[in-house]
Amino acid sequence: MPRPKPIVIIVHKARTPWVYPVSIWASYPYEAENEQYLDECFEHDFTRCNFAKDVKSDEELAGLRKLLRAKYRKM
């Protein structure tokens, strides 16, 4: 006797559209930002990106660090 075919039920959930008030950034305290805090955050993020494996020259790495730090607040 063959096995019965499995019953598969596919349920599609309605997606909630992304809006800023429900995002993870909505409760972020932007007024608490200062340059020292941004520098610490940038250094943490920069080291996590591990650019050193792709950029061999210290001068290029320093230039990349300077360029990205200048744009960090906007990112």
N, CA, C and O atoms as a printed pandas DataFrame, in Angstrom:
     atom_number atom_name residue_name chain_id  residue_number  x_coord  y_coord  z_coord
0              1         N          MET        A               1    0.846   -1.169    0.000
1              2        CA          MET        A               1    0.000    0.000    0.000
2              3         C          MET        A               1    0.902    1.246    0.000
3              4         O          MET        A               1    1.774    1.365    0.861
4              5         N          PRO        A               2    0.710    2.162   -0.936
5              6        CA          PRO        A               2    1.559    3.363   -1.000
6              7         C          PRO        A               2    1.210    4.356    0.110
7              8         O          PRO        A               2    0.090    4.402    0.620
8              9         N          ARG        A               3    2.217    5.139    0.452
9             10        CA          ARG        A               3    2.000    6.167    1.473
10            11         C          ARG        A               3    1.058    7.248    0.929
11            12         O          ARG        A               3    1.044    7.536   -0.268
12            13         N          PRO        A               4    0.290    7.824    1.818
13            14        CA          PRO        A               4   -0.542    8.942    1.354
14            15         C          PRO        A               4    0.336   10.175    1.126
15            16         O          PRO        A               4    1.345   10.365    1.806
16            17         N          LYS        A               5   -0.051   10.989    0.184
17            18        CA          LYS        A               5    0.705   12.199   -0.103
18            19         C          LYS        A               5    0.528   13.183    1.059
19            20         O          LYS        A               5   -0.568   13.322    1.601
20            21         N          PRO        A               6    1.610   13.857    1.430
21            22        CA          PRO        A               6    1.503   14.803    2.543
22            23         C          PRO        A               6    0.650   16.019    2.152
23            24         O          PRO        A               6    0.632   16.451    1.000
24            25         N          ILE        A               7   -0.032   16.532    3.128
25            26        CA          ILE        A               7   -0.836   17.722    2.907
26            27         C          ILE        A               7    0.030   18.918    3.292
27            28         O          ILE        A               7    0.509   19.015    4.422
28            29         N          VAL        A               8    0.223   19.818    2.347
29            30        CA          VAL        A               8    1.052   20.993    2.570
30            31         C          VAL        A               8    0.150   22.218    2.537
31            32         O          VAL        A               8   -0.556   22.469    1.560
32            33         N          ILE        A               9    0.192   22.964    3.620
33            34        CA          ILE        A               9   -0.611   24.176    3.696
34            35         C          ILE        A               9    0.355   25.358    3.693
35            36         O          ILE        A               9    1.218   25.472    4.564
36            37         N          ILE        A              10    0.200   26.214    2.725
37            38        CA          ILE        A              10    1.059   27.391    2.613
38            39         C          ILE        A              10    0.262   28.603    3.083
39            40         O          ILE        A              10   -0.817   28.910    2.576
40            41         N          VAL        A              11    0.841   29.277    4.072
41            42        CA          VAL        A              11    0.181   30.458    4.621
42            43         C          VAL        A              11    1.051   31.664    4.304
43            44         O          VAL        A              11    2.231   31.698    4.653
44            45         N          HIS        A              12    0.476   32.633    3.653
45            46        CA          HIS        A              12    1.190   33.870    3.349
46            47         C          HIS        A              12    0.771   34.930    4.348
47            48         O          HIS        A              12   -0.407   35.267    4.469
48            49         N          LYS        A              13    1.763   35.449    5.064
49            50        CA          LYS        A              13    1.486   36.511    6.015
50            51         C          LYS        A              13    1.564   37.854    5.294
51            52         O          LYS        A              13    2.439   38.087    4.460
52            53         N          ALA        A              14    0.644   38.705    5.632
53            54        CA          ALA        A              14    0.689   40.044    5.065
54            55         C          ALA        A              14    1.878   40.786    5.660
55            56         O          ALA        A              14    2.080   40.769    6.874
56            57         N          ARG        A              15    2.657   41.430    4.817
57            58        CA          ARG        A              15    3.828   42.165    5.296
58            59         C          ARG        A              15    3.419   43.562    5.712
59            60         O          ARG        A              15    2.650   44.240    5.031
60            61         N          THR        A              16    3.947   43.966    6.831
61            62        CA          THR        A              16    3.733   45.329    7.286
62            63         C          THR        A              16    4.752   46.206    6.570
63            64         O          THR        A              16    5.950   45.932    6.647
64            65         N          PRO        A              17    4.316   47.238    5.886
65            66        CA          PRO        A              17    5.297   48.087    5.199
66            67         C          PRO        A              17    6.209   48.793    6.192
67            68         O          PRO        A              17    5.787   49.152    7.292
68            69         N          TRP        A              18    7.472   48.989    5.792
69            70        CA          TRP        A              18    8.425   49.642    6.668
70            71         C          TRP        A              18    8.104   51.116    6.744
71            72         O          TRP        A              18    7.930   51.789    5.728
72            73         N          VAL        A              19    8.029   51.598    7.953
73            74        CA          VAL        A              19    7.891   53.027    8.216
74            75         C          VAL        A              19    8.805   53.354    9.387
75            76         O          VAL        A              19    9.037   52.507   10.250
76            77         N          TYR        A              20    9.315   54.556    9.423
77            78        CA          TYR        A              20   10.285   54.932   10.435
78            79         C          TYR        A              20    9.789   54.744   11.866
79            80         O          TYR        A              20   10.549   54.237   12.691
80            81         N          PRO        A              21    8.553   55.123   12.208
81            82        CA          PRO        A              21    8.125   54.993   13.608
82            83         C          PRO        A              21    8.146   53.562   14.160
83            84         O          PRO        A              21    8.184   53.388   15.378
84            85         N          VAL        A              22    8.122   52.544   13.312
85            86        CA          VAL        A              22    8.173   51.167   13.814
86            87         C          VAL        A              22    9.547   50.535   13.604
87            88         O          VAL        A              22    9.735   49.351   13.880
88            89         N          SER        A              23   10.504   51.320   13.119
89            90        CA          SER        A              23   11.834   50.783   12.869
90            91         C          SER        A              23   12.637   50.688   14.164
91            92         O          SER        A              23   12.238   51.224   15.198
92            93         N          ILE        A              24   13.756   50.008   14.092
93            94        CA          ILE        A              24   14.627   49.901   15.265
94            95         C          ILE        A              24   15.294   51.229   15.573
95            96         O          ILE        A              24   15.800   51.419   16.679
96            97         N          TRP        A              25   15.307   52.154   14.617
97            98        CA          TRP        A              25   15.953   53.444   14.819
98            99         C          TRP        A              25   15.036   54.470   15.466
99           100         O          TRP        A              25   15.502   55.539   15.861
100          101         N          ALA        A              26   13.769   54.181   15.581
101          102        CA          ALA        A              26   12.813   55.169   16.093
102          103         C          ALA        A              26   13.115   55.585   17.529
103          104         O          ALA        A              26   12.873   56.735   17.895
104          105         N          SER        A              27   13.630   54.688   18.338
105          106        CA          SER        A              27   13.880   55.019   19.744
106          107         C          SER        A              27   15.331   55.421   20.004
107          108         O          SER        A              27   15.728   55.599   21.155
108          109         N          TYR        A              28   16.120   55.565   18.945
109          110        CA          TYR        A              28   17.530   55.923   19.112
110          111         C          TYR        A              28   17.652   57.359   19.614
111          112         O          TYR        A              28   17.015   58.252   19.055
112          113         N          PRO        A              29   18.450   57.608   20.650
113          114        CA          PRO        A              29   18.565   58.965   21.219
114          115         C          PRO        A              29   19.559   59.833   20.434
115          116         O          PRO        A              29   20.703   60.001   20.854
116          117         N          TYR        A              30   19.124   60.376   19.309
117          118        CA          TYR        A              30   20.024   61.172   18.468
118          119         C          TYR        A              30   20.587   62.382   19.198
119          120         O          TYR        A              30   21.701   62.813   18.901
120          121         N          GLU        A              31   19.847   62.933   20.137
121          122        CA          GLU        A              31   20.346   64.103   20.853
122          123         C          GLU        A              31   21.545   63.755   21.734
123          124         O          GLU        A              31   22.271   64.651   22.166
124          125         N          ALA        A              32   21.761   62.479   22.003
125          126        CA          ALA        A              32   22.888   62.059   22.839
126          127         C          ALA        A              32   24.191   61.948   22.040
127          128         O          ALA        A              32   25.259   61.745   22.618
128          129         N          GLU        A              33   24.102   62.082   20.709
129          130        CA          GLU        A              33   25.301   61.963   19.887
130          131         C          GLU        A              33   26.241   63.136   20.116
131          132         O          GLU        A              33   25.816   64.291   20.154
132          133         N          ASN        A              34   27.490   62.832   20.263
133          134        CA          ASN        A              34   28.523   63.854   20.268
134          135         C          ASN        A              34   29.715   63.267   19.520
135          136         O          ASN        A              34   29.722   62.081   19.190
136          137         N          GLU        A              35   30.708   64.086   19.259
137          138        CA          GLU        A              35   31.831   63.634   18.439
138          139         C          GLU        A              35   32.612   62.488   19.080
139          140         O          GLU        A              35   33.073   61.590   18.375
140          141         N          GLN        A              36   32.765   62.506   20.389
141          142        CA          GLN        A              36   33.491   61.417   21.054
142          143         C          GLN        A              36   32.726   60.105   20.898
143          144         O          GLN        A              36   33.325   59.068   20.613
144          145         N          TYR        A              37   31.415   60.144   21.080
145          146        CA          TYR        A              37   30.585   58.947   20.932
146          147         C          TYR        A              37   30.645   58.431   19.496
147          148         O          TYR        A              37   30.774   57.228   19.269
148          149         N          LEU        A              38   30.551   59.348   18.524
149          150        CA          LEU        A              38   30.629   58.933   17.125
150          151         C          LEU        A              38   31.995   58.359   16.790
151          152         O          LEU        A              38   32.089   57.402   16.021
152          153         N          ASP        A              39   33.056   58.927   17.353
153          154        CA          ASP        A              39   34.397   58.385   17.119
154          155         C          ASP        A              39   34.507   56.956   17.634
155          156         O          ASP        A              39   35.072   56.094   16.960
156          157         N          GLU        A              40   33.972   56.700   18.824
157          158        CA          GLU        A              40   34.007   55.345   19.388
158          159         C          GLU        A              40   33.207   54.374   18.525
159          160         O          GLU        A              40   33.647   53.253   18.267
160          161         N          CYS        A              41   32.048   54.803   18.088
161          162        CA          CYS        A              41   31.218   53.944   17.227
162          163         C          CYS        A              41   31.919   53.675   15.903
163          164         O          CYS        A              41   31.934   52.543   15.418
164          165         N          PHE        A              42   32.502   54.726   15.318
165          166        CA          PHE        A              42   33.206   54.559   14.050
166          167         C          PHE        A              42   34.363   53.586   14.179
167          168         O          PHE        A              42   34.523   52.692   13.348
168          169         N          GLU        A              43   35.168   53.757   15.214
169          170        CA          GLU        A              43   36.315   52.863   15.404
170          171         C          GLU        A              43   35.860   51.417   15.559
171          172         O          GLU        A              43   36.482   50.506   15.012
172          173         N          HIS        A              44   34.790   51.206   16.295
173          174        CA          HIS        A              44   34.253   49.853   16.448
174          175         C          HIS        A              44   33.819   49.298   15.096
175          176         O          HIS        A              44   34.186   48.177   14.743
176          177         N          ASP        A              45   33.047   50.064   14.341
177          178        CA          ASP        A              45   32.570   49.612   13.043
178          179         C          ASP        A              45   33.711   49.407   12.056
179          180         O          ASP        A              45   33.719   48.435   11.301
180          181         N          PHE        A              46   34.669   50.319   12.063
181          182        CA          PHE        A              46   35.787   50.240   11.117
182          183         C          PHE        A              46   36.606   48.980   11.346
183          184         O          PHE        A              46   37.000   48.314   10.388
184          185         N          THR        A              47   36.867   48.647   12.603
185          186        CA          THR        A              47   37.644   47.431   12.874
186          187         C          THR        A              47   36.846   46.179   12.540
187          188         O          THR        A              47   37.423   45.166   12.145
188          189         N          ARG        A              48   35.540   46.233   12.692
189          190        CA          ARG        A              48   34.705   45.073   12.355
190          191         C          ARG        A              48   34.667   44.808   10.851
191          192         O          ARG        A              48   34.465   43.672   10.423
192          193         N          CYS        A              49   34.861   45.863   10.049
193          194        CA          CYS        A              49   34.825   45.703    8.591
194          195         C          CYS        A              49   36.052   44.970    8.057
195          196         O          CYS        A              49   36.012   44.425    6.954
196          197         N          ASN        A              50   37.118   44.951    8.810
197          198        CA          ASN        A              50   38.329   44.213    8.458
198          199         C          ASN        A              50   38.876   44.633    7.087
199          200         O          ASN        A              50   39.140   43.784    6.235
200          201         N          PHE        A              51   39.041   45.930    6.881
201          202        CA          PHE        A              51   39.585   46.441    5.630
202          203         C          PHE        A              51   41.050   46.071    5.452
203          204         O          PHE        A              51   41.543   46.053    4.324
204          205         N          ALA        A              52   41.746   45.780    6.520
205          206        CA          ALA        A              52   43.175   45.501    6.456
206          207         C          ALA        A              52   43.494   44.311    5.551
207          208         O          ALA        A              52   44.584   44.248    4.984
208          209         N          LYS        A              53   42.571   43.380    5.409
209          210        CA          LYS        A              53   42.847   42.225    4.542
210          211         C          LYS        A              53   42.778   42.599    3.064
211          212         O          LYS        A              53   43.371   41.919    2.227
212          213         N          ASP        A              54   42.056   43.680    2.734
213          214        CA          ASP        A              54   41.913   44.089    1.337
214          215         C          ASP        A              54   42.810   45.264    0.972
215          216         O          ASP        A              54   43.244   45.382   -0.174
216          217         N          VAL        A              55   43.088   46.130    1.935
217          218        CA          VAL        A              55   43.914   47.311    1.703
218          219         C          VAL        A              55   45.272   47.043    2.331
219          220         O          VAL        A              55   45.395   46.994    3.555
220          221         N          LYS        A              56   46.286   46.871    1.503
221          222        CA          LYS        A              56   47.600   46.464    2.000
222          223         C          LYS        A              56   48.437   47.631    2.514
223          224         O          LYS        A              56   49.239   47.457    3.432
224          225         N          SER        A              57   48.263   48.804    1.942
225          226        CA          SER        A              57   49.089   49.948    2.304
226          227         C          SER        A              57   48.510   50.681    3.508
227          228         O          SER        A              57   47.303   50.913    3.582
228          229         N          ASP        A              58   49.381   51.044    4.449
229          230        CA          ASP        A              58   48.933   51.806    5.625
230          231         C          ASP        A              58   48.408   53.179    5.220
231          232         O          ASP        A              58   47.470   53.693    5.829
232          233         N          GLU        A              59   49.020   53.780    4.179
233          234        CA          GLU        A              59   48.575   55.090    3.717
234          235         C          GLU        A              59   47.163   55.006    3.132
235          236         O          GLU        A              59   46.331   55.877    3.389
236          237         N          GLU        A              60   46.894   53.965    2.352
237          238        CA          GLU        A              60   45.557   53.778    1.773
238          239         C          GLU        A              60   44.527   53.510    2.864
239          240         O          GLU        A              60   43.405   54.013    2.802
240          241         N          LEU        A              61   44.905   52.727    3.852
241          242        CA          LEU        A              61   44.000   52.430    4.959
242          243         C          LEU        A              61   43.684   53.697    5.754
243          244         O          LEU        A              61   42.544   53.909    6.168
244          245         N          ALA        A              62   44.701   54.538    5.964
245          246        CA          ALA        A              62   44.485   55.799    6.672
246          247         C          ALA        A              62   43.584   56.729    5.853
247          248         O          ALA        A              62   42.729   57.419    6.409
248          249         N          GLY        A              63   43.777   56.745    4.537
249          250        CA          GLY        A              63   42.930   57.559    3.675
250          251         C          GLY        A              63   41.494   57.069    3.680
251          252         O          GLY        A              63   40.562   57.873    3.711
252          253         N          LEU        A              64   41.310   55.754    3.649
253          254        CA          LEU        A              64   39.966   55.173    3.698
254          255         C          LEU        A              64   39.300   55.486    5.028
255          256         O          LEU        A              64   38.115   55.818    5.071
256          257         N          ARG        A              65   40.060   55.382    6.115
257          258        CA          ARG        A              65   39.535   55.699    7.449
258          259         C          ARG        A              65   39.067   57.154    7.499
259          260         O          ARG        A              65   37.986   57.447    8.011
260          261         N          LYS        A              66   39.885   58.060    6.967
261          262        CA          LYS        A              66   39.543   59.486    6.985
262          263         C          LYS        A              66   38.291   59.752    6.146
263          264         O          LYS        A              66   37.407   60.494    6.572
264          265         N          LEU        A              67   38.212   59.156    4.967
265          266        CA          LEU        A              67   37.060   59.345    4.086
266          267         C          LEU        A              67   35.777   58.829    4.724
267          268         O          LEU        A              67   34.756   59.518    4.725
268          269         N          LEU        A              68   35.831   57.614    5.268
269          270        CA          LEU        A              68   34.640   57.034    5.877
270          271         C          LEU        A              68   34.224   57.773    7.152
271          272         O          LEU        A              68   33.032   57.918    7.423
272          273         N          ARG        A              69   35.193   58.236    7.927
273          274        CA          ARG        A              69   34.852   58.970    9.155
274          275         C          ARG        A              69   34.130   60.277    8.831
275          276         O          ARG        A              69   33.227   60.694    9.555
276          277         N          ALA        A              70   34.535   60.912    7.740
277          278        CA          ALA        A              70   33.881   62.166    7.339
278          279         C          ALA        A              70   32.416   61.938    6.952
279          280         O          ALA        A              70   31.586   62.833    7.115
280          281         N          LYS        A              71   32.098   60.750    6.444
281          282        CA          LYS        A              71   30.737   60.434    6.000
282          283         C          LYS        A              71   29.944   59.610    7.016
283          284         O          LYS        A              71   28.788   59.263    6.769
284          285         N          TYR        A              72   30.560   59.298    8.153
285          286        CA          TYR        A              72   29.982   58.335    9.101
286          287         C          TYR        A              72   28.630   58.776    9.661
287          288         O          TYR        A              72   27.719   57.956    9.771
288          289         N          ARG        A              73   28.485   60.031   10.012
289          290        CA          ARG        A              73   27.218   60.498   10.592
290          291         C          ARG        A              73   26.062   60.309    9.594
291          292         O          ARG        A              73   24.947   59.975    9.994
292          293         N          LYS        A              74   26.325   60.519    8.325
293          294        CA          LYS        A              74   25.269   60.377    7.309
294          295         C          LYS        A              74   24.924   58.920    7.045
295          296         O          LYS        A              74   23.799   58.600    6.662
296          297         N          MET        A              75   25.905   58.032    7.252
297          298        CA          MET        A              75   25.632   56.609    7.024
298          299         C          MET        A              75   24.735   56.083    8.098
299          300         O          MET        A              75   24.386   54.902    8.088
